[in-house]
Amino acid sequence: MVGKELTKARAAEVSRPVKGYATALGTMWHGDSRHVLEKLKDNSVNAIITSPPFALTRVKSYGNEPEHRYVDWFMQFAEQFKRVLTDDGSLVLDLGGAWLPGSPTRSLYQYRLLIRLCDELGFHLAEDFYWFNPAKIPGPREWVTRQRIRVKDSVNLVWWLGKTEYPKANNKNVLVEYSASMKRLLAKKSYNQGIRPSGHDVGAAWAIDHGGAIPSNVIRAELEHDLLDNFLEVANTSASDDYQKYCREHSIPTHPARFPRTIPEFFTKFLTDEGDLIVDPFAGSNMTGVVAEELSRKWISAELDRDFVRGSIGRFSPESVTTNKIDQLYK
Ligand SMILES: C[S@@+](CC[C@H](N)C(=O)[O-])C[C@H]1O[C@@H](n2cnc3c(N)ncnc32)[C@H](O)[C@@H]1O
């Protein structure tokens, strides 16, 4: 199929989502997630964890809304998000930054979106997170590496929004390792109690071992990035290896902007319980779905591009895929 025919066929696929594949706990839909969301019941989803296409000024292979239309476009999805979330449900949005075309200044789209989500739809900003990815490639070239008047952008903003002020959350599920000094302090079991110069009152409770430290809202995680992996010749022993191998063997392009496991894993553990339902309406390679499956959560994902749907099967063991329609549809 070439040219117009292919375009028509793709448009048809998109207007009516089809079941791509399913596992014991979830389904990956191929199609526009707006239509998938329409079918979900009110108050039925515990968390939406997603990374929508960013408002890039340079269009990626999977297409992005231009910066000036982005927020209006996104609001159509957001209305459905609000409806399908439970009252204690969470919306987690990973949004990369964008530079304005031809200018060494940044787009405000992430902030505009946040304000409209809260002011117009009544979402509550539970907390802002910062995904620190030190391995990001420096850009835009003109400002960062040629004129040297800007530095490397190394964070994505991640808005954690609640449908109400009290989304379900438990930071005991995401404790991190204590620092070396804290470990020493816990081992010593005694220290000077009292007021510190910072004004903090350090009481007896500080010496209790809670099994780990409370994490901060900065999450360090490196992108699953083919280019970097090749460039650094990193021996990639992670599960992303299986995904890449599967795509290579089936001649399917890998997704260019995949979540590192850490991002969906952190929010899944923090904001949901086993048996809860997680939705990713911009699923790409379905990292959210596979993490949900491994953590015994139900999941529903949707992805517009059939090749990304096909490739994402490679994230699951063949035994766990109970239905595989996408490969029958597009041999
Ligand atoms: C940033 S990527 C998500 C990557 C994903 N987090 C992963 O780990 O692979 C955004 C994805 O949204 C998809 N997309 C864009 N509009 C969509 C829509 N209306 N319905 C479903 N998917 C859509 C794009 O094709 C793209 O793969």
The ligand as an SDF file (V2000), in Angstrom:
LIG
                    3D

 27 29  0  0  0  0  0  0  0  0999 V2000
    6.2320   10.7460   24.0890 C   0  0  0  0  0  0  0  0  0  0  0  0
    5.5070    9.3880   23.2960 S   0  0  0  0  0  0  0  0  0  0  0  0
    5.1850    8.2840   24.6390 C   0  0  0  0  0  0  0  0  0  0  0  0
    6.3230    7.3040   24.8910 C   0  0  0  0  0  0  0  0  0  0  0  0
    6.0080    6.3050   25.9700 C   0  0  0  0  0  0  0  0  0  0  0  0
    5.9310    6.9230   27.2830 N   0  0  0  0  0  0  0  0  0  0  0  0
    7.0320    5.1680   25.9880 C   0  0  0  0  0  0  0  0  0  0  0  0
    7.5390    4.8330   27.0720 O   0  0  0  0  0  0  0  0  0  0  0  0
    7.3280    4.6120   24.9410 O   0  0  0  0  0  0  0  0  0  0  0  0
    3.8840    9.9330   22.8760 C   0  0  0  0  0  0  0  0  0  0  0  0
    3.0920    8.9390   22.0310 C   0  0  0  0  0  0  0  0  0  0  0  0
    1.7410    9.3990   21.9120 O   0  0  0  0  0  0  0  0  0  0  0  0
    1.2310    8.8980   20.6850 C   0  0  0  0  0  0  0  0  0  0  0  0
   -0.0170    9.6400   20.3800 N   0  0  0  0  0  0  0  0  0  0  0  0
   -0.1570   10.9070   19.9190 C   0  0  0  0  0  0  0  0  0  0  0  0
   -1.4540   11.2440   19.8230 N   0  0  0  0  0  0  0  0  0  0  0  0
   -2.1750   10.1590   20.2290 C   0  0  0  0  0  0  0  0  0  0  0  0
   -3.5630    9.8900   20.3550 C   0  0  0  0  0  0  0  0  0  0  0  0
   -4.4830   10.7890   20.0300 N   0  0  0  0  0  0  0  0  0  0  0  0
   -3.9430    8.6650   20.7960 N   0  0  0  0  0  0  0  0  0  0  0  0
   -3.0000    7.7210   21.1090 C   0  0  0  0  0  0  0  0  0  0  0  0
   -1.6600    7.9340   21.0180 N   0  0  0  0  0  0  0  0  0  0  0  0
   -1.2480    9.1350   20.5850 C   0  0  0  0  0  0  0  0  0  0  0  0
    2.3840    9.1170   19.7140 C   0  0  0  0  0  0  0  0  0  0  0  0
    2.2510    8.2930   18.5700 O   0  0  0  0  0  0  0  0  0  0  0  0
    3.5910    8.7670   20.5950 C   0  0  0  0  0  0  0  0  0  0  0  0
    3.9940    7.4300   20.4080 O   0  0  0  0  0  0  0  0  0  0  0  0
  1  2  1  0
  2  3  1  0
  2 10  1  0
  3  4  1  0
  4  5  1  0
  5  6  1  0
  5  7  1  0
  7  8  2  0
  7  9  1  0
 10 11  1  0
 11 12  1  0
 11 26  1  0
 12 13  1  0
 13 14  1  0
 13 24  1  0
 14 15  1  0
 14 23  1  0
 15 16  2  0
 16 17  1  0
 17 18  1  0
 17 23  2  0
 18 19  1  0
 18 20  2  0
 20 21  1  0
 21 22  2  0
 22 23  1  0
 24 25  1  0
 24 26  1  0
 26 27  1  0
M  CHG  2   2   1   9  -1
M  END
$$$$
